[in-house]
Every structure is written in C-alpha cells, then in structure tokens.
Amino acid sequence: MRTDSSPGTLPAREHLPAAPAGTPVLDVVIPVYNEEKDLQPCVRRLHEHLARTFPYAFRITIADNASTDTTPQVAARLAAELPEVTTFRLEQKGRGRALRAVWSASDAPVLAYMDVDLSTDLNALLPLVAPLISGHSDLAIGSRLARSSRVVRGPKREFISRAYNLILRGSLQARFTDAQCGFKAIRRDVAQVLLPLVEDTGWFFDTEMLVLAERAGLRIHEVPVDWVDDPDSTVHIVKTATDDLKGVWRVGRALATGSLPLDRLTRPFGDDPRDREIQDVPKGLARQLVGFCVVGGLSTLFYLLLYSGFRVFTGSQAANALALLVSAIANTAANRRLTFGVRGRGGAVRHQAQGLVVFGIGLALTSGSLAALGAATSDPAHSTELAVLIAANLAATVLRFLLFRAWVFPDRRDEQEPPAARVTPGPRLDHGPLPQRPAERRYAPNDTTRFRAGDAADRTWRDATVQLQPVRPTDTDPRNAR
C-alpha cells in the first residue's frame, strides 16, 4: 500500500460558494480503450444532457488509455468541435491510472467518471454530484443493488456483482452496496488527499478508494440508478475478478497491520454533532462504556479460566492473586487501545503501573470476599467461590472504569491543544472571480495533452477557485442556439 506523504488533512466540508461562473464545477471523465465506435455518440449524448440540465459550468474529459485504433483521432475531433470537451492521452492501460492522472490534474471542485457505454441513465448524474456541491458528502456512487434501482442484465453478471459485494462486506466490512458501478464522483479536496493512498491502477481502483474512504470516516452518498447491461462490453470477467480478489487481500492485510495512514483523511468537521461540546454530557462516555463492558466481559472469562487453572496447584488466595494479576495486565492493555483510543508506546509503562494500582484495589475487594467466605464456612464449594468472585469483580469493575477514565486515561486534549488547534471551519475555496466558461478554457479545444502514468500524482496541488452560478450554455455560446 502507498504510505507516502499526502498534502495534509481535509478542510471542513462546506457548500461550494455561489458566484460568477468560471472554472468548471464538474469534470466528468470517460476512460476509454479502443472505443472508436462508441466514443462519439457517448460524448455527444452526455454533452447534450449536461448542456440542457446541469445548472453550472462543466467539462467532459476523454481519458484515452493507450488506444491502438482511431480513438485518439475521434477524441481530438470532439475536443475541437465542443468547447466543453478535452482529451488526455496516457501511454499505459488501466482505468485507475487514467482516473488518477485526470483527477490529479483537474481544477474542477467536483470530479466524476462514467463508462463509455453510458449504461447508467444520465438522469442520475445531478443527484450524484449534488451532495458533493452542497458539502453534505465526500464521495458519491451509483448503486445497481439498491432496492429502488432498476437494472436490466443477465444472471451471470448479476451473480458476480452480488457475490463480489458480499466478499467486500465479509472481508473488509464494507457498508456501501455497489463497488463497481461505473458511475462515481468525488470532491477534489478529498481526491487530493485520498488518491496518493490508492495503489491499484486497474479495475480495483475505485473499490480500494471507497474502502479507504469509508475506513477513514468519510461520508459516501449512494444514488439508486437505472442501468442497462451492455452486451458488447470488453471487460474480461475472469481476469477482472481475479485481480479484484488480489486487491481485497492486499487492502485487508494493510488494514489489519495498520500500514495505512488513514488519519490523513480526518476532517475537522465542526458540523458533526459528535464534535460539539454539550454541557453535562461527557464526551465519548457511551462509546467508552460499551468498549469497557466488552473488554471487561472477556477479561472476566479469562480471569475465571486462569483462576480455575491455578486453583488446581495452589490455594484460593494465591490462585486469585495470580489470575487477577495476569488478567489485569491484559485488561489494561486492551482498554488502553480499544476503549480509550490510546495508540503508540508512549506512556504504556506508566499506564500499566497505574493499572496495577487499580488491580490492587480489585485484589483487596476479591481477597476480602474470599476471606469473608472462608470465615463463614470452612470448606466452600468451588461454584460458591466463583459466585462470590463474580460479585466482587462486578463491584471492582465499576470502580475500575471510574479510575481508568479519570486517572489512568484522562482526556487531555483540551490541555494539550493550543487554542488555534480547536475545531474551526476549514478554508473557503475562494480566490476571486474566474473567466466565463466559453471565453477561456484550461485546455485548447484541439490540443491532446499527453501524460505518463504517475506524472499527475506528483504535481503540486493548486486550490481551484470555486465560483458557482447557474449558467445556460445558450446564453454564452452562439453555437449552442436552440
């Protein structure tokens, strides 16, 4: 997995500001490889739909994946004829490679892509990008598996698609419903930080992107789509499925070992109610209680097993002390990481030392209970001893949680963070007015820009000016008169 540095954490998510139109708000990428037959009708249909229904400036980018037929010539003619169309030429194949290159170079605040066959009904395009423009979501995907989706395709592809998504849910705990629908969008500020972490350059690219985004806590919006299968699709199902399974294994291993720096993707949301300081409601208390109860239940079982094992070789007091000592060390380590979210080795020894003090209190409670039981009866049954220990451990558990929260693992963020580090709204994407869409374009209509794979990922990012205002192409371009 990629672990190289990225441009930094994400700013607070905001609605893109409305102002005179300039830089395209939306850049729709169409990755193609040897699509000389379908490219022209696809681009014309998409262009007509956007010009008629999309209220902001837009761009359509043809990403040519090293085609060997006349696809580059067709793309160049379309770019020369339609002002909103441009083309990139890559010398290596790979859908993920094409999306990375074009999205990395684009100055549009909302980036999308769709397959050249236009299997997805275009009426879903505006609902796809609207949550990204409004600041509600970070990524958006079309879903063929949502309940309200209407899909026409053969049973073979239906089975493969559903089986693949079940694999993602079972192995990577993915919660999105459709990983491979060729209809997705992402905010540019999210892509800026997320793309350097995505390693795949082929069909697994967008699945990996979604898994990492979800694990980082980003919001993924799903749009039910109407989708009609393309019987002439050139996708090699067996090879694609094999590569995807390899990708699932690679990403799962990286997540399990913690080699992905997902903290780079965290947002200072500010608008998240969980980030607010609410009077008389201790922050994170509910989550900590759940984690502590789970760890405590497992620790109690571990303790009872140890006690039963030690009791075979020694007396009840010695067995209790040994079992409580071992389980206390494990309990402190588990609560440190899982309940209170303390990571790294810093302070681990101090935490264990404080945990042993808490252990001493628990030992006093349980030992006193056993002593009281011994005074009450000379030969108590083993089941009676376990019942007394369980009751004593419940009392010790309540006290342990309070001591852990207030003394061993206190929340010191307010003491450690300077005032400037508090949650504040992120920077606004506002750098003054931009030229109108037809008057100036980033790419000349008849130019084909060549990129080698990986070049765009090394570029220095520029904050795109985001100036939005409903624009009708018929108002500014006499060639689009209707």
C-alpha positions in Angstrom: 0.0 0.0 0.0 1.1 3.6 -0.6 2.4 5.2 2.6 4.0 8.3 1.0 3.1 11.7 2.4 0.0 13.4 1.1 -0.9 17.1 1.1 -2.4 17.0 4.6 -5.7 16.5 6.4 -9.0 17.7 4.8 -10.6 21.1 5.5 -14.1 21.4 6.9 -16.7 20.3 4.4 -18.6 23.3 3.1 -21.1 24.2 0.4 -19.3 25.4 -2.7 -19.8 29.2 -2.8 -22.1 30.6 -5.4 -20.5 33.4 -7.6 -20.0 34.2 -11.3 -19.2 31.0 -13.3 -15.6 30.4 -14.4 -13.7 27.2 -13.7 -16.0 24.2 -14.4 -17.7 23.0 -11.3 -17.9 19.4 -12.7 -15.3 17.4 -14.6 -16.7 14.2 -16.0 -14.0 11.7 -17.0 -14.7 9.0 -19.6 -11.9 6.4 -19.6 -11.6 4.6 -23.0 -9.5 2.0 -24.7 -10.2 1.3 -28.3 -13.7 2.7 -28.3 -13.7 4.3 -31.7 -17.2 3.1 -32.3 -19.0 4.2 -29.1 -17.0 7.3 -28.1 -18.6 9.9 -30.3 -22.3 9.0 -29.6 -21.5 8.7 -25.9 -19.8 12.1 -25.6 -22.4 13.9 -27.7 -25.2 12.4 -25.7 -23.5 13.3 -22.4 -22.7 16.8 -23.6 -26.3 17.4 -24.7 -27.6 16.2 -21.4 -25.3 18.4 -19.3 -25.9 21.5 -21.5 -29.6 21.0 -21.2 -29.9 20.1 -17.5 -26.8 20.9 -15.5 -27.0 24.4 -14.0 -23.2 25.0 -13.6 -20.2 25.1 -15.9 -18.9 21.6 -16.7 -16.1 19.8 -18.6 -16.0 16.4 -20.2 -12.6 14.8 -20.3 -11.8 11.8 -22.5 -9.1 9.8 -20.9 -7.5 7.7 -23.7 -5.8 4.6 -22.2 -3.2 3.9 -24.9 -5.7 3.1 -27.6 -4.3 1.5 -30.7 -7.3 2.2 -33.0 -8.7 5.6 -34.2 -10.0 6.5 -30.7 -7.4 9.4 -30.3 -8.5 10.9 -33.6 -12.2 10.7 -32.6 -11.4 12.3 -29.2 -9.4 15.1 -30.9 -12.3 15.9 -33.3 -14.8 16.0 -30.4 -12.5 18.3 -28.4 -12.1 20.6 -31.4 -15.9 20.8 -32.0 -17.3 21.0 -28.5 -15.9 23.8 -26.2 -16.6 21.8 -23.0 -14.7 18.7 -24.2 -11.0 18.0 -23.7 -8.8 14.9 -24.0 -5.9 13.3 -22.2 -3.7 10.7 -23.8 -2.0 8.1 -21.5 0.6 5.7 -22.8 -0.3 2.9 -20.4 -3.6 1.0 -19.9 -5.6 0.9 -16.7 -8.8 2.6 -15.7 -7.4 3.5 -12.3 -4.3 5.0 -13.8 -6.5 7.2 -16.1 -8.7 8.4 -13.3 -5.7 9.2 -11.1 -4.0 11.2 -13.9 -7.0 13.2 -14.9 -8.4 13.8 -11.4 -5.0 14.9 -10.2 -4.6 17.5 -13.0 -8.2 18.8 -12.9 -9.1 22.1 -11.4 -12.8 21.4 -11.0 -14.0 21.1 -7.4 -16.2 18.1 -8.2 -14.8 15.1 -10.2 -16.8 12.3 -11.7 -16.4 9.4 -14.1 -18.7 7.1 -16.1 -18.2 4.3 -18.5 -18.3 5.0 -22.2 -21.3 2.7 -22.8 -23.5 5.0 -20.7 -25.2 2.0 -19.2 -26.4 4.3 -16.3 -29.3 6.6 -17.0 -28.0 10.1 -17.1 -30.8 11.5 -15.0 -28.9 10.2 -12.0 -25.9 12.5 -12.7 -27.3 15.6 -11.0 -28.4 13.6 -7.9 -24.9 12.1 -7.8 -23.0 15.3 -7.7 -25.5 17.5 -5.8 -24.4 16.2 -2.3 -20.8 17.0 -3.1 -21.6 20.5 -4.3 -23.7 21.1 -1.2 -20.9 19.9 1.2 -23.1 17.1 2.5 -20.9 14.2 1.3 -17.3 13.5 0.3 -17.9 10.8 -2.3 -21.0 9.6 -4.3 -21.6 6.4 -6.1 -24.3 4.9 -8.3 -25.8 1.7 -6.9 -27.3 -1.0 -9.1 -28.1 -3.1 -5.9 -30.2 -0.5 -4.1 -33.8 -1.5 -3.6 -35.2 1.2 -5.8 -32.7 0.7 -8.6 -34.0 -0.7 -11.9 -31.4 -3.0 -13.6 -31.5 -5.0 -16.8 -28.7 -7.5 -17.1 -28.0 -11.2 -17.4 -28.0 -13.6 -14.4 -24.2 -14.3 -14.8 -23.2 -10.6 -14.2 -25.9 -10.2 -11.5 -24.5 -13.2 -9.6 -20.8 -12.0 -9.9 -21.7 -8.5 -8.8 -23.6 -9.6 -5.8 -21.0 -12.2 -4.8 -18.2 -9.6 -5.1 -20.1 -7.2 -2.8 -20.7 -9.9 -0.3 -17.0 -10.7 -0.3 -16.3 -7.0 0.4 -18.8 -6.9 3.2 -17.5 -10.1 4.8 -13.7 -9.5 4.4 -13.3 -5.7 4.6 -16.6 -4.8 6.5 -17.6 -2.5 3.6 -21.1 -0.9 4.1 -21.6 0.5 0.6 -23.8 -1.6 -1.7 -22.1 -1.5 -5.1 -18.4 -1.1 -5.5 -18.0 -1.5 -9.3 -20.8 0.5 -10.9 -19.1 2.8 -13.4 -20.7 5.9 -12.1 -18.9 7.7 -9.2 -18.0 11.2 -8.1 -15.6 12.7 -5.5 -14.8 16.2 -4.2 -11.5 17.5 -5.4 -10.2 18.3 -1.9 -10.9 14.7 -0.9 -9.2 13.3 -4.0 -6.2 15.4 -3.3 -5.6 13.5 0.0 -7.1 10.1 -0.9 -5.6 9.3 -4.3 -1.9 9.1 -3.0 -3.0 6.3 -0.8 -4.7 4.2 -3.5 -2.3 1.8 -5.1 -4.3 -0.1 -7.8 -4.3 1.2 -11.3 -6.9 -1.1 -12.8 -10.5 -2.1 -12.1 -10.0 -2.4 -8.4 -9.0 1.3 -8.2 -12.5 2.6 -7.2 -13.1 -0.3 -4.8 -9.9 0.5 -2.9 -10.7 4.2 -2.9 -14.2 3.5 -1.4 -12.8 1.1 1.3 -10.2 3.6 2.4 -12.6 6.5 2.4 -15.1 4.5 4.5 -12.5 3.4 7.0 -11.4 7.0 7.4 -14.9 8.0 8.3 -15.7 10.0 5.1 -19.3 10.2 4.0 -20.3 8.2 0.9 -23.6 9.0 -0.7 -25.4 6.3 -2.7 -27.8 7.0 -5.6 -30.1 4.3 -7.0 -29.7 4.1 -10.7 -31.4 2.7 -13.8 -28.9 0.5 -15.5 -28.9 -1.5 -18.7 -26.2 -4.0 -19.3 -24.0 -3.5 -22.4 -23.8 -6.9 -24.2 -20.7 -5.7 -26.2 -18.7 -4.9 -23.1 -15.0 -5.7 -23.5 -14.4 -6.3 -19.8 -12.7 -9.7 -19.2 -14.7 -11.0 -16.3 -12.4 -13.8 -15.1 -9.2 -11.7 -15.1 -11.0 -8.7 -13.5 -12.4 -10.9 -10.7 -9.0 -12.5 -10.1 -7.4 -9.0 -9.9 -10.1 -7.8 -7.6 -9.7 -10.7 -5.2 -5.9 -10.0 -5.1 -6.8 -6.4 -4.3 -9.1 -7.4 -1.5 -6.4 -9.5 0.1 -3.8 -6.7 -0.2 -6.1 -4.0 1.2 -7.3 -6.3 4.0 -3.7 -7.1 5.0 -2.8 -3.4 5.0 -5.8 -2.5 7.2 -5.0 -5.4 9.6 -1.4 -4.4 10.0 -2.1 -0.7 10.3 0.2 0.3 7.5 -2.2 2.8 6.0 -2.0 6.4 7.4 -5.8 6.9 7.3 -5.5 9.7 9.9 -4.5 12.0 7.0 -8.1 11.8 5.8 -9.7 13.0 9.0 -11.8 16.2 8.8 -12.2 18.9 11.3 -15.9 18.7 10.5 -17.2 21.1 13.1 -20.7 20.4 11.9 -20.7 16.9 13.3 -22.8 16.9 16.5 -20.3 14.4 18.0 -17.7 17.2 17.8 -19.7 19.7 19.8 -19.1 20.4 23.5 -22.5 19.7 25.1 -22.9 20.6 28.7 -23.4 17.8 31.2 -22.8 15.1 28.6 -19.3 13.6 29.0 -17.6 13.3 25.6 -17.3 9.8 24.3 -18.8 8.3 27.5 -21.3 6.0 25.7 -18.7 4.6 23.4 -16.2 4.1 26.3 -18.8 2.3 28.4 -19.6 -0.1 25.5 -15.9 -0.8 24.9 -15.2 -1.2 28.6 -18.0 -3.6 29.1 -16.9 -5.8 26.2 -13.3 -5.8 27.4 -14.5 -6.4 31.0 -16.6 -9.4 30.0 -13.8 -11.0 28.1 -11.4 -10.2 30.9 -13.7 -11.8 33.5 -13.9 -15.0 31.5 -10.1 -15.0 31.1 -9.7 -14.4 34.8 -12.1 -17.2 35.8 -10.3 -19.7 33.5 -6.9 -18.7 35.0 -8.3 -19.0 38.5 -9.7 -22.4 37.8 -6.3 -23.5 36.4 -4.2 -22.0 39.2 -6.6 -23.4 41.8 -5.5 -27.0 40.9 -2.0 -26.3 42.0 -2.4 -23.8 44.9 -4.8 -22.3 47.4 -7.6 -19.9 46.6 -5.8 -16.7 47.7 -2.7 -17.4 45.6 -4.8 -18.5 42.6 -6.9 -15.4 42.8 -3.8 -13.1 43.0 -2.1 -14.7 40.1 -5.2 -14.8 37.9 -6.1 -11.2 38.7 -2.5 -10.0 38.0 -2.3 -11.6 34.6 -5.8 -10.6 33.6 -5.3 -7.1 34.9 -2.3 -6.6 32.6 -4.2 -7.8 29.6 -7.3 -5.7 30.7 -5.3 -2.5 30.9 -3.6 -3.0 27.5 -7.0 -3.8 25.9 -8.8 -0.8 27.5 -5.9 1.5 26.6 -6.2 0.7 22.9 -9.8 -0.2 22.3 -11.8 1.7 25.0 -9.8 5.0 25.4 -8.1 5.0 21.9 -4.5 5.5 23.2 -2.1 4.4 20.4 1.6 4.0 20.3 4.0 3.0 23.0 4.2 6.4 24.7 3.1 6.2 28.3 2.4 2.5 28.1 4.6 1.7 31.2 3.0 4.4 33.2 -0.4 3.2 32.3 0.4 -0.4 33.3 1.8 0.9 36.6 -1.4 2.8 37.3 -3.4 -0.2 36.1 -1.6 -2.3 38.8 -2.7 0.2 41.4 -6.3 -0.4 40.2 -5.5 -4.1 40.3 -4.5 -3.8 43.9 -7.9 -2.3 44.7 -9.6 -5.1 42.9 -7.4 -7.7 44.7 -8.4 -6.2 48.0 -12.1 -6.5 47.1 -11.8 -10.1 45.8 -9.4 -11.3 48.5 -11.6 -9.8 51.2 -14.6 -11.5 49.7 -12.8 -14.9 49.7 -11.7 -14.2 53.3 -15.2 -13.5 54.4 -16.4 -16.7 52.6 -13.7 -18.7 54.4 -14.8 -17.3 57.7 -18.4 -18.2 57.0 -17.7 -21.8 56.0 -14.7 -24.0 56.4 -15.0 -25.8 53.1 -16.9 -23.8 50.5 -17.8 -25.3 47.2 -15.9 -24.3 44.0 -19.1 -22.9 42.5 -19.7 -20.8 45.6 -16.2 -19.4 45.4 -16.8 -18.4 41.7 -20.2 -16.8 42.6 -18.5 -14.7 45.3 -15.7 -13.7 43.0 -18.1 -12.7 40.2 -20.0 -10.4 42.6 -16.8 -8.9 43.9 -15.5 -8.4 40.4 -18.6 -6.5 39.4 -18.1 -4.0 42.2 -14.4 -3.8 41.3 -15.3 -3.3 37.6 -17.4 -0.1 38.3 -14.6 1.3 40.4 -12.0 0.3 37.7 -13.9 2.2 35.0 -14.1 5.3 37.0 -10.4 5.2 37.9 -9.4 4.4 34.3 -11.5 7.3 32.9 -10.5 9.9 35.5 -6.9 8.9 36.4 -5.3 6.4 34.1 -6.6 7.5 30.7 -8.0 11.1 31.2 -9.0 13.1 28.1 -6.2 15.7 28.0 -6.9 17.1 24.5 -8.1 20.4 25.9 -4.8 20.7 27.9 -2.5 19.7 25.1 -4.1 21.6 22.2 -3.3 25.3 21.8 -6.4 27.5 21.1 -5.5 27.5 17.3 -5.9 23.7 17.2 -9.5 23.7 18.2 -12.2 22.8 15.7 -12.7 25.7 13.3 -14.2 26.0 9.9 -11.9 25.0 7.1 -10.6 27.4 4.5 -13.0 28.5 1.9 -12.2 27.9 -1.7 -12.4 31.5 -2.8 -9.8 33.2 -4.9 -11.7 35.9 -6.8 -13.7 35.7 -10.0 -12.9 33.4 -12.9 -13.4 34.0 -16.6 -16.6 32.8 -18.1 -16.7 29.2 -19.4 -16.7 29.8 -23.2 -14.2 32.7 -23.1 -11.3 30.8 -21.7 -10.6 27.1 -21.3 -7.8 25.4 -19.5 -7.1 23.2 -22.5 -7.1 24.3 -26.1 -10.0 22.7 -28.0 -7.8 21.0 -30.5 -5.0 20.0 -28.1 -4.3 16.5 -26.8 -2.3 16.6 -23.6 0.0 13.6 -23.1 0.6 12.3 -19.6 2.8 9.4 -18.4 1.3 7.4 -15.6 2.1 8.8 -12.3 3.1 12.3 -13.5 -0.1 13.9 -12.4 0.2 12.5 -8.9 3.4 14.3 -8.4 2.0 17.7 -9.3 1.8 20.5 -6.8 -1.9 21.0 -6.0 -3.5 24.3 -6.6 -6.6 25.4 -4.8 -9.2 25.7 -7.5 -11.4 28.8 -7.5 -14.9 27.6 -7.0 -17.3 30.1 -8.3 -20.8 28.8 -8.9 -23.7 30.4 -10.7 -26.4 28.7 -12.8 -25.3 29.1 -16.4 -27.0 28.1 -19.6 -24.7 27.5 -22.5 -27.2 29.0 -24.8 -26.7 32.4 -23.0 -23.0 32.5 -23.7 -22.2 30.4 -26.7 -24.0 31.3 -30.0 -23.1 27.9 -31.5 -25.4 26.3 -29.0 -28.5 28.2 -30.1 -31.7 26.0 -29.9 
